Amino acid sequence: MKVWRADVARRVSSGAWPVVAAVALVLLLFVAMGQPPFRAAKLMWEGAVGDRYSIGNTLMAWVPLVLAAAGLVVTFAAGLWNIGVEGQVVVGAIAATFVAREMPGPSIALIPACLVAGMAGGVLWAALVGVLKTRGKVNEIFGGLGLDFVASGLAVYLIIGPWKRAGIASTSGTDLFREQAHLPTFANTTLSFVAVGLAIAGVVAVYLLMRGTLFGLRLKAVGRNPRSAFLMGIPTERYVIGAFAICGALAGLAGAIQAIGVWHKLVPSISGGYGFLGILVVLLAGFSAVWIAPIALFFVMISVGATQLTLWLGLHSAIGGVIQGLLVLFVILGGGWQVRRRRARQGTAEGPSVGEGAPGGPAPVEQVEAGV
C-alpha cells in the first residue's frame, strides 16, 4: 500500500506542473483574444458540470472515450499502434444499428443484442487488422488507417443508400430507432447508467487482465520482445490477434453505445473522433488502465465545456481542441524533461526501456516464425 501511495504521489506531482503551465497559457490566450479569462473558465466549468443535464452530456461523452482508451491499453501492451480503433468504433455502431433496425422484441432483449452486435463488429474489424499484420505483413498503422476510411465510407453508404430515410437521401443519419432500442436514461437527461456502468466495467476488466492474469503477462512479453517471447513458447500471432480483438470489442461497444444511447440512429460522425483522442489519453496515462478514466474525464470536460465559449463569447468551436492540444504538448514536454533529468542523474545516455513508458512500436512479429 505504501508503494502504491508513493507511486500515486510521484505521478501526481510530476504531472501537476505541466498541467498548471498549460492552464496558465490558456488563460493568457483568452486575454490575448480580448476575453475575460476567468469568466471563460467559469463558462467551461458550468458547461461541463453546471447542472444535471451538463453532467449527463459529459459522462455520455466520457463513456466511448474511456472504452476506446481501455482497449488501446491492451494493444499498446502488445507493442501495437492500433490506429484503426476509430474504424472499430464505427463498425460497432453499424452492427448495433443493423440489430436495432431489424430485430423485433422488447428492450430487455433488444438492447443487449445491440451491445453484443457492436462488440462483435468491433472484434471483426480489429481482428482483420491483426490478420493483415501477422499473415499479410502489413504494418498495423497502415492497415488500421486504411480500414478506418473503409468503415467511414461504409457508414455513409448505408446512410444515403440502403438505410436512407424514406424519400430522403441525406447524410444527416438514418431514421431514429424505435424506443425499445434506446438505452434507458436518468430523469429526462442524456445520462444512461447502463452506459456508465459498462465503461467502468471495461476499465476494471482491462486493469485486472493486465495486472492479474497469465494472458496479460504473456502479452507484455510479446510487446517487449516478440522474438524472445516466441522462442519461450508463446504463440505470438495468437496474442497479437487477441490483443486486437479485445480492443475491438471495447471499441465496438463504444460505437454501439453511441448509436443506441446518444444519437439513437447511425450518423456519419458516429465515432466522434474518440478513437484518435483515446490514443492521446493512453499516452498521457503512461499506458496504465488506472489513469485513463480521470484523464478521459478531464478531456471531455474541456470538449463539452468549450461549447459554452461559442455560445456566450462567440469563440470558434475549435477552441476546445486548442486547449487539449496545449495540455498534451506541455505534458509531453514535462515528461521529456523528467527523462532528461533522470538520465543526467544516472550518468548514462540510455533511453527508457519499452516498459517504462512507450510501446515497443510496430511489434516485429513478421521477423519470427508463425506462432502455433
N, C-alpha and C positions, 0 to 999 in steps of 0.2 A: 504493500500500500504506500509506503514512504517513497519507494522508487517511482511509482505511478504519479504521486503528487509532485515529486520533483520534476518529472518529465512534463507534466501539465504546466507547472510554473515556468519551466525553461521555454516551452513553446510559446506561452502567452507573452512572456517578457520579450522574447526575440521577435515576435510578430507585432508587438504593440507600436514600436517606433515607426515602422513603415506605414502602418495604418494612420497614425497621428499625422505624419508628414503628408500623406495623401489627402486627408480631411482638410488640413491647413491649406494645401494648394487649391482644393476645390472651393473653399471659402474665398480665397484670393481671386479665383476665376470668376465667381459671382460678382465680386467687387469690380473687376475689370469689365464685366458686361453691364455695369451700372445697376445691378440688382442688390437689394439688401441681403447679405449672406445668411444672417440668422433667420430671417423670415423664410428664405428659400429652404433652409434646413428644417424649419418647423413645418412647412408645407409638405415636404417629403415625408417627414415622420407621420403627420396626420394622414397623408395619402396611403401609407403602408399599414398603420396600426391605429388610426384615429378612432374607428368605430368597428362594430362587428362586421359590417359589410367589407370594410377595408381589410380587416384581419382575414376574412374568408377569401378575398381575392388573393391576398399574399400567400396564404397557405396552399391554395389551389395552384398557384404558380410554383410554389416550393416543391410540391409532390413530384411532378415529372422531372424537375432538375435533380432532385436528390436521388431518384430512382436511376436516372441515367448515370449520375456520378458514382453511385454504388456499383453498378455494373462495370464501369470503367476501372474501378479499383482492382477488379479481378483480372481484366485483360492487361492492365499495366503490370500487375504482379508477375504475369507470364512474359513480360518483355514485349508486349504487343501494343502498337499505337493504333487503337481501334477508332479511326476517324469516321468509320461508317456507322457509328451509333445513331447519327441523325436519321439515316435511312431506315434503321431498325425501328425507330420511333414511328416513322411514317407508315411502314408496313404493318406494324402492330395496330395502328389506328385503322388502316384499310381492312384488316382482318376482323376487327371488332365491328366495323361498320357493316360488313357483309352479314355477320350474325345478327346484328340489330335490325337490319332490313329484312332478312329472310326467315328468321326463326320465330315461330309463334310461341306463345306461352306467357306466364306471369313473370313479374320482376324477379322472384326468388330463383327462377331457373334461367331467365334471360341474361341477367346481369353477370352471374358467374360465367356463363357461356361466352359472353363478350370478352371478359377479362382473360379467360383461358385462351380464346382465339387470338387475342392480341399478343399474349406471351408466345404462342405457337408461331405466329407470323414473325415476331422478332427473332426467335430462335432460328427459323428457316433462313432469314436474311443474313443473320450473323454467321451461321454455320457455312453459308455459301462463301463468305469472305475467308473463313478458315480453310475450306477445301481449296479455294483458289491459291491460298498461300502454301499449304502443305503438299498439294498434288500438282497444281499448276505453276508453282514457283513464282506467284505474283505477290509482290510486296503488299502487306495489308493496308498500307496507306493509299496506294493507288486503287487496289480492289475496293476498299471501303468508300473512297470518294466517288468512284465510278458508280457503285451501287446506290449511293446517295442520290445521284442525278436520276438514275433509273426509277427509284422509289418516288421521287418528287414528280417525275413525268407520268408515272402510273396513276398517282393520285389525281393529277389534273385531268388526265384522260378519262378516268372514271367519273369525275365530277361533271365534265362537259359532254360525256358520252353516255355509257350505259346507265349511270346513276343520276343523270341530269333531272332537274325538276321539270314537271310536266309543262311542255310548251316553252321552256326557257333553257338556253344553253349559256350558262353564266358560271364564272369561276368563283362566285360567292359561296358555293357549297351545295351539298345535296339537300334534299328535304330533311326537315327535322325528324329525328327518330320518334317513335311513339313513346309515351311517358313510361311504359313498362321497362324501357331500355335506358332510362335516366338514373344515374346514381342518386340515392336519397340525399337531400341537403338539410341543413340545420336552419330553422327559423327564417325561412324565406331569404336566405343568403346563398352564395355560391359554395359555401363550405360543405364538404362531404367528409364525415368522419370515417367512412369506409376508405376513401382515397388516402387520407392522412394515416390511417392505421396500416394500410398496405405499404406506404412509403417507409414508415417506421420499421415494419417487419422486414422489408427489404434490406435496410441498413443493418439491422441486427443480424440477419441471416448472413450477410457478407462478412460482417465482423467475426462471427463465430466460425464461418468457413475458413477464413484466412488465419485465424488465431488458434483454432482448436481441432483441426481435422488433418488427417494424413494427406487428403487431396490438396489442401492449402499449402502444406509444407512442400509437397512434390511440385506444385505449381510454381512456387517461388524458386525452387531448384531449377526448373525449366527456364524461368525468366533470367536467372543469373548466369547460367551456363548450360545451354541445351545439349551441347555435345557431351559434357560430363554427365548430365542427367540421363542421357540415353545409354551411355556406357555403364551406368549404375543400374540399368534395367527399367528405367521409367519410359513408358511409351509416349514420347514427346508429341507425336502428332495427335494422339487422343487428347492429351492435356491442352494443346493449343486449341483444338476444335471445341473442347469442353469449356474452356475459358470464354471463347466467343459465344457459345450457346448460353451460358449463364448471363453474360452481359446482354445478349439479345433478348432473353426472357424478361429481364428488368426493363430494358428499353421498350420492348413491345407492350409491357404492362403500362408504362408511362403513356404510350400512344393510345392505348385503349381508354385510359382514364381521361385523356384529353378529348377523345371522341364522345364518350358517354357521360362524362362528368363535368366537362367545361363547355364545349361547343354544342353538344347534342346533335352533331352532324359531322360530316367529313368536309374539311376546308383545305385549300392548298397549303396554307401555313400552319397545319395542324401540329407540327413539331415545335414551332415557336423558337427555334434555334437552341433549344435546351440541350441537344446533343453536343454541339460545339461548346456551349457555355459550361457543360459538365466537365469538359477536359480542363478548363481553367480552374474549376472548383477543386478537382482532384490534384492538380499541380500545387495549388495553394495549400491544400490539406496535407501535403507531404505524402501522398499516396496511401493515406490512412483512412479507414472507414469511420473512425471515431470523430474526425473533424469535418467530414463533408456536410453533415446536417446543419451545424451552425453557420458554416461558411456559405452554403447554398441559401440559407435563410437571409443572410446579410445581402447577398447578391439580388435576391428577388425583392427585398425591401427597397433597394435602390431602384430597381426597374419599375415596380408598382408605384412607389412614391414619386418618381420623376414625372409621372403623368400630370401631377398637380402643378408642376412648373410650367407645363404647356398651357394648362387651363387658366392659371391665375397670373403668371408672369409673361406669357407669350413666348417662352423659350422653345427652341426646337426640340422635338421628341427624342433626338439623338443624345441629349444631354446625359441621360441615364447611362448610355454606353460609354460616354466620355469618362464619367465618374468611375465606372467599373474598370475601364482601361487604366486610368491613373492608379487605382488601387493595386491592380495586378502588377503594373510597372514598378511601383515602389516596393512591393513585397519581393519581387524578383531581384531588384537591386539590393534590398536588405539581405536577402539570402546569399547573394554573391559576395557581399561584403563580409558576412559571417564566415563563409567558406575561406575567404582570403585571410581573415584573422586566424582561423584555425590552422591553416597551412603555415602561417608565419610562426605560430606558437610551436608547432610540431617540427619546424625546420625542414620541411620536405615539400617538394613540388608535386607530389602525387595528388591527384584529384580524388573526390569522394567515390566510394565504391557504388556499384549498382544498387545495393540495398540501402544506401544512405540517402537516397532522395531522387533517383531518376530511374525510370525503367531502362532495361537493357537495350532500348531501341529495337529495331526490327530483329526479332529473335531468329538467329540463323538456323532455323530448323532444316532448311534446304541443304545445309552443309553436312548433315548427318544422314545416316541411313534411315529409312522409314521406320517409325516405331511400330511395335506389334499392336 
